[in-house]
Amino acid sequence: MPFPQLRNAMVPGSFEYTREEFDIDYGRSVSINWPSFTPLLVRNDSLDVVLNPEFEPHALNYSNWSLNEEFALKYPHMATMATIRS
């Protein structure tokens, strides 16, 4: 999870939602904001289909990660612990 404050807020015993419910909501909300016009798969010099070499650095830059507004509405106390996209 790229949001340290949010990760720390999930300490067992301090969680007010079921873990399953939270995991589903988080999974539906999280995005690495890969530009839609940039192909995820490309052909290399051997013409093999491979993951775009720009993807890994993009994904490893945590400032590219965000959660959607629905997450922020359901978990307002956690919304300040992550980047929320509109």
Backbone as a printed PyTorch tensor [residue, N CA C, xyz], in Angstrom:
tensor([[[  0.8580,  -1.1780,   0.0000],
         [  0.0000,   0.0000,   0.0000],
         [  0.9010,   1.2360,   0.0000]],

        [[  0.7130,   2.1280,  -0.9600],
         [  1.6060,   3.2770,  -1.0940],
         [  1.2770,   4.4610,  -0.1760]],

        [[  0.3470,   4.3060,   0.7060],
         [ -0.0460,   5.4050,   1.5890],
         [  0.3070,   5.0350,   3.0330]],

        [[  1.4880,   5.4200,   3.5330],
         [  1.9440,   4.9810,   4.8610],
         [  0.9780,   5.3080,   5.9940]],

        [[  0.4080,   6.4910,   6.0090],
         [ -0.5250,   6.8430,   7.0830],
         [ -1.7520,   5.9430,   7.0740]],

        [[ -2.2570,   5.6580,   5.8940],
         [ -3.4240,   4.7850,   5.7710],
         [ -3.0700,   3.3690,   6.2080]],

        [[ -1.9120,   2.9060,   5.8030],
         [ -1.4520,   1.5780,   6.2070],
         [ -1.3480,   1.4890,   7.7310]],

        [[ -0.8030,   2.5120,   8.3600],
         [ -0.6660,   2.5170,   9.8180],
         [ -2.0200,   2.5930,  10.5250]],

        [[ -2.9870,   3.2180,   9.8880],
         [ -4.3230,   3.3310,  10.4800],
         [ -5.0520,   2.0040,  10.4820]],

        [[ -4.5320,   1.0360,   9.7500],
         [ -5.1940,  -0.2630,   9.6480],
         [ -4.6630,  -1.2570,  10.6840]],

        [[ -4.0530,  -0.7630,  11.7340],
         [ -3.5370,  -1.6320,  12.7970],
         [ -4.6890,  -2.4510,  13.3760]],

        [[ -4.4900,  -3.7530,  13.5230],
         [ -5.5630,  -4.5960,  14.0860],
         [ -6.0630,  -4.0430,  15.4210]],

        [[ -7.3780,  -4.0700,  15.5680],
         [ -8.0020,  -3.5740,  16.7890],
         [ -8.4770,  -2.1380,  16.6860]],

        [[ -7.9550,  -1.3980,  15.7040],
         [ -8.3660,  -0.0010,  15.5560],
         [ -9.2200,   0.1910,  14.3060]],

        [[ -9.6440,  -0.8910,  13.7250],
         [-10.3380,  -0.8650,  12.4460],
         [-11.8280,  -0.9710,  12.6640]],

        [[-12.5860,  -0.0140,  12.1690],
         [-14.0280,  -0.0040,  12.4270],
         [-14.8730,  -0.6820,  11.3530]],

        [[-14.2490,  -1.1300,  10.2790],
         [-14.9400,  -1.8660,   9.2370],
         [-14.3310,  -3.2590,   9.1720]],

        [[-15.0610,  -4.1900,   8.5670],
         [-14.4530,  -5.5100,   8.4070],
         [-13.3170,  -5.3810,   7.3990]],

        [[-12.3210,  -6.1750,   7.5800],
         [-11.1640,  -6.1280,   6.6800],
         [-11.5840,  -6.4880,   5.2640]],

        [[-12.4870,  -7.4400,   5.1270],
         [-12.9560,  -7.8410,   3.8020],
         [-13.6430,  -6.6650,   3.1010]],

        [[-14.5080,  -5.9550,   3.8240],
         [-15.2180,  -4.8100,   3.2440],
         [-14.2240,  -3.7330,   2.8080]],

        [[-13.2610,  -3.4400,   3.6780],
         [-12.2670,  -2.4280,   3.3490],
         [-11.4400,  -2.8400,   2.1350]],

        [[-11.0080,  -4.0880,   2.1020],
         [-10.1890,  -4.5600,   0.9820],
         [-10.9240,  -4.4270,  -0.3450]],

        [[-12.2030,  -4.7370,  -0.3550],
         [-13.0110,  -4.6030,  -1.5760],
         [-13.1070,  -3.1370,  -1.9780]],

        [[-13.4170,  -2.2740,  -1.0230],
         [-13.5370,  -0.8380,  -1.3180],
         [-12.2040,  -0.2550,  -1.7950]],

        [[-11.1370,  -0.6470,  -1.1340],
         [ -9.8100,  -0.1580,  -1.5160],
         [ -9.4610,  -0.6480,  -2.9260]],

        [[ -9.6760,  -1.9200,  -3.1820],
         [ -9.3590,  -2.4850,  -4.4900],
         [-10.1230,  -1.8330,  -5.6290]],

        [[-11.3500,  -1.4440,  -5.3700],
         [-12.1690,  -0.7780,  -6.3980],
         [-11.7550,   0.6750,  -6.5910]],

        [[-11.1020,   1.2430,  -5.5910],
         [-10.7930,   2.6590,  -5.5910],
         [ -9.3840,   2.9990,  -6.0660]],

        [[ -8.4380,   2.1300,  -5.7870],
         [ -7.0280,   2.4600,  -6.0130],
         [ -6.6750,   2.5160,  -7.4980]],

        [[ -5.8200,   3.4620,  -7.8470],
         [ -5.3650,   3.6150,  -9.2290],
         [ -3.9240,   4.1200,  -9.2230]],

        [[ -3.1580,   3.6680, -10.1920],
         [ -1.8200,   4.2440, -10.3590],
         [ -1.8360,   5.3320, -11.4270]],

        [[ -3.0090,   5.6340, -11.9340],
         [ -3.2030,   6.7430, -12.8610],
         [ -2.2980,   6.6560, -14.0830]],

        [[ -2.2240,   5.4630, -14.6490],
         [ -1.4760,   5.2600, -15.8860],
         [ -2.1880,   6.0270, -16.9850]],

        [[ -1.4910,   6.8710, -17.7220],
         [ -2.1540,   7.6680, -18.7640],
         [ -2.8680,   6.7850, -19.7850]],

        [[ -4.1100,   7.0670, -20.0350],
         [ -4.9240,   6.2200, -20.9100],
         [ -4.4170,   6.1960, -22.3440]],

        [[ -3.6980,   7.2160, -22.7640],
         [ -3.1940,   7.2670, -24.1380],
         [ -1.8530,   6.5360, -24.2870]],

        [[ -1.2870,   6.0520, -23.1850],
         [  0.0030,   5.3620, -23.2380],
         [ -0.2340,   3.8550, -23.2070]],

        [[  0.2650,   3.1300, -24.1910],
         [  0.0340,   1.6790, -24.2010],
         [  0.7300,   0.9960, -23.0180]],

        [[  0.0470,   0.0660, -22.4210],
         [  0.6140,  -0.7080, -21.3150],
         [  1.5300,  -1.7970, -21.8530]],

        [[  1.1650,  -2.3370, -22.9880],
         [  1.9770,  -3.3720, -23.6350],
         [  2.5620,  -2.8190, -24.9230]],

        [[  3.8260,  -3.1470, -25.1680],
         [  4.5170,  -2.6970, -26.3800],
         [  5.3200,  -3.8590, -26.9460]],

        [[  5.8170,  -3.6980, -28.1240],
         [  6.7020,  -4.7160, -28.7260],
         [  8.1510,  -4.2690, -28.5270]],

        [[  8.9870,  -5.2140, -28.1210],
         [ 10.4080,  -4.9070, -27.9710],
         [ 11.1160,  -5.1050, -29.3040]],

        [[ 12.4530,  -5.0140, -29.2960],
         [ 13.2260,  -5.1490, -30.5370],
         [ 13.0670,  -6.5140, -31.1910]],

        [[ 12.7360,  -7.5320, -30.3770],
         [ 12.5160,  -8.8900, -30.9100],
         [ 11.0670,  -9.1060, -31.3370]],

        [[ 10.2690,  -8.0440, -31.2400],
         [  8.8540,  -8.0620, -31.5760],
         [  8.0110,  -8.8740, -30.5940]],

        [[  8.5780,  -9.1720, -29.4110],
         [  7.7930,  -9.8010, -28.3430],
         [  6.9290,  -8.7340, -27.6890]],

        [[  5.7600,  -9.1250, -27.2340],
         [  4.8940,  -8.2100, -26.4960],
         [  5.3660,  -8.1990, -25.0480]],

        [[  5.6950,  -6.9910, -24.5440],
         [  6.2160,  -6.8350, -23.1860],
         [  5.5370,  -5.6470, -22.5100]],

        [[  5.6790,  -5.6120, -21.2120],
         [  5.1740,  -4.4780, -20.4440],
         [  5.9580,  -3.2320, -20.8380]],

        [[  5.2700,  -2.1450, -21.0320],
         [  5.9110,  -0.8860, -21.3830],
         [  6.9980,  -0.5780, -20.3480]],

        [[  8.2460,  -0.3060, -20.7680],
         [  9.3120,  -0.0420, -19.8060],
         [  9.0800,   1.2030, -18.9520]],

        [[  8.1620,   2.0540, -19.3600],
         [  7.8250,   3.2450, -18.5660],
         [  6.8810,   2.9130, -17.4100]],

        [[  6.2680,   1.7240, -17.4610],
         [  5.2640,   1.3940, -16.4440],
         [  5.8770,   1.2270, -15.0500]],

        [[  6.9510,   0.4760, -14.9400],
         [  7.5230,   0.2160, -13.6070],
         [  7.9420,   1.4970, -12.8870]],

        [[  8.6950,   2.4040, -13.5180],
         [  9.0250,   3.6480, -12.8160],
         [  7.7790,   4.4560, -12.4400]],

        [[  6.7780,   4.4170, -13.3170],
         [  5.5220,   5.1150, -13.0170],
         [  4.8550,   4.5130, -11.7770]],

        [[  4.7680,   3.1980, -11.7390],
         [  4.1200,   2.5190, -10.6210],
         [  4.9030,   2.6770,  -9.3220]],

        [[  6.2090,   2.7850,  -9.3990],
         [  7.0350,   2.9200,  -8.1950],
         [  7.0570,   4.3430,  -7.6510]],

        [[  6.5230,   5.2770,  -8.4110],
         [  6.4210,   6.6630,  -7.9450],
         [  5.0830,   6.8090,  -7.2220]],

        [[  5.1260,   6.8080,  -5.9130],
         [  3.8830,   6.8000,  -5.1350],
         [  3.0290,   8.0410,  -5.3360]],

        [[  3.5990,   9.0930,  -5.8630],
         [  2.7640,  10.2760,  -6.1300],
         [  1.7960,  10.0270,  -7.2840]],

        [[  1.9850,   8.9420,  -8.0340],
         [  1.0540,   8.5910,  -9.1130],
         [ -0.1600,   7.8080,  -8.6110]],

        [[ -0.1330,   7.3480,  -7.3920],
         [ -1.2160,   6.5300,  -6.8400],
         [ -2.2980,   7.4230,  -6.2370]],

        [[ -3.5410,   6.9650,  -6.3330],
         [ -4.6450,   7.7090,  -5.7150],
         [ -5.8150,   6.7680,  -5.4370]],

        [[ -6.7460,   7.2980,  -4.6610],
         [ -8.0100,   6.6210,  -4.3610],
         [ -9.1340,   7.5060,  -4.8820]],

        [[-10.2830,   6.8990,  -5.2010],
         [-11.3800,   7.6960,  -5.7680],
         [-12.2170,   8.3810,  -4.6830]],

        [[-13.1110,   9.2460,  -5.1330],
         [-13.9490,  10.0170,  -4.2150],
         [-14.9140,   9.1390,  -3.4260]],

        [[-15.3500,   8.0220,  -4.0060],
         [-16.2510,   7.1230,  -3.2800],
         [-15.5730,   6.5870,  -2.0210]],

        [[-14.2920,   6.2830,  -2.1220],
         [-13.5300,   5.8350,  -0.9530],
         [-13.5150,   6.9440,   0.1000]],

        [[-13.2450,   8.1580,  -0.3390],
         [-13.1900,   9.2980,   0.5870],
         [-14.5360,   9.5390,   1.2740]],

        [[-15.6240,   9.3290,   0.5590],
         [-16.9440,   9.5170,   1.1550],
         [-17.2620,   8.4350,   2.1890]],

        [[-16.8700,   7.2130,   1.9040],
         [-17.1520,   6.1180,   2.8270],
         [-16.2140,   6.1320,   4.0240]],

        [[-14.9610,   6.5450,   3.8090],
         [-13.9450,   6.5490,   4.8630],
         [-13.3800,   7.9630,   5.0280]],

        [[-14.2140,   8.9220,   5.4170],
         [-13.7430,  10.3140,   5.4690],
         [-12.5700,  10.5290,   6.4280]],

        [[-12.5240,   9.7550,   7.4880],
         [-11.4230,   9.8840,   8.4470],
         [-10.1020,   9.3800,   7.8710]],

        [[-10.1470,   8.6360,   6.7800],
         [ -8.9360,   8.1420,   6.1280],
         [ -8.5890,   8.9210,   4.8660]],

        [[ -9.4960,   9.7530,   4.4090],
         [ -9.3030,  10.4830,   3.1450],
         [ -8.0850,  11.3970,   3.1860]],

        [[ -7.7500,  11.9190,   4.3430],
         [ -6.5840,  12.8050,   4.4460],
         [ -5.2740,  12.0290,   4.4440]],

        [[ -5.3520,  10.7140,   4.5040],
         [ -4.1560,   9.8720,   4.5750],
         [ -3.7050,   9.3760,   3.2060]],

        [[ -4.3920,   9.8060,   2.1490],
         [ -4.0740,   9.3580,   0.7960],
         [ -4.4130,  10.4640,  -0.1890]],

        [[ -3.9570,  10.3310,  -1.3910],
         [ -4.3340,  11.2450,  -2.4630],
         [ -5.6900,  10.8000,  -3.0080]],

        [[ -6.6280,  11.7280,  -3.0560],
         [ -7.9710,  11.4320,  -3.5620],
         [ -8.1120,  12.1090,  -4.9180]],

        [[ -8.5130,  11.3220,  -5.9280],
         [ -8.6900,  11.8920,  -7.2690],
         [-10.1700,  12.2160,  -7.4810]],

        [[-10.3770,  13.2540,  -8.2440],
         [-11.7690,  13.6490,  -8.5230],
         [-12.2040,  13.1710,  -9.8740]]])
